[in-house]
């Protein structure tokens, strides 16, 4: 597995590179993250860097009802095609950045711990095999939702509005290539208390199937993120509370809802 991070160094410069989990050092790379970047002779201690969102997606595609356990709890049939919405790039923040409550909204805000697929090459009408090859790696996602806006208008479910606010797509702390997602769990904590712990192999659509089917609906670009949906255990976040989303091999993504 290779662990990629994007960072700001002590001098304020933004770069990216590979993290050695054992030594805790980051080797800076040149070029473009998704176009055969080259290692340099510059390295940093990871603790000296500020982690940023590990990619800058043109869009975040967020799935709903993609786990059998949640489908059964909701008494919904498993979908025949991924059910998704689009979140704008302005909604993306990285590790330890604050989730900001919209000034226009004082209702409940929810967390959803998820696996994120990071696209590594332009992908359109891809077969499952081509889609698998287009996956650069995986990351953690907290898909934040202003719950009370979803059904505010009984004539139209406002998925994009309720999930698309600035800071409502938390992504990080790294992108891991070569992750064995089938053996991993998503663990979500709220102020240190476990709220979600579910296996990724309970997914209805595998990552490659998601990429393939969604690429038939729209072109996916390098850096785009597909949030694979969440399972049971979603809950609300109080102002000032901290949410951690952990996936073994990727790390822990932590964000606090600002007071």
FENWOKA-V246828 format. One line per field, one symbol per residue. psi: psi as a letter, one per 20 degrees, with the letter a starting at -180 (. if undefined). burial: + if it has 24 or more other ideal C-beta (glycine too) atoms within 12 Angstrom, else -. A space follows every 50 residues. Layout:
# FENWOKA-V246828
psi->???
burial->???
This chain:
# FENWOKA-V246828
psi->qpopqprprhjjqparappohghkqpoqqqbphjmmqpqajpqqphiiqo prpirnqiqpopqqljphghgghilqqpqiqpprrppqhiipraqjqppp pphjpjaqpqqopqpppppiqpoplqrhghgghiohaqrqponqpngiig khoiiopmggghijqpjjnppairpppjpnhhjrqpppqolipphqnqph jjqgprghhggghhiihqppqpiqpoojrrbqjqrqpqpiqpppoppphg apopqqoq.
burial->-++++++-+-----+++++------++++---++---------+-+--++ +++++++-+++++++++++++-------+--++++++---+++++-++++ ++------+++++++++++++-+--+----++-++++++++++++++-++ --------+++++++++++++++++++-+-+--+++++++----++++-+ -++++++++++++++----++++++++++++++++-+---++++++++++ +++++++--
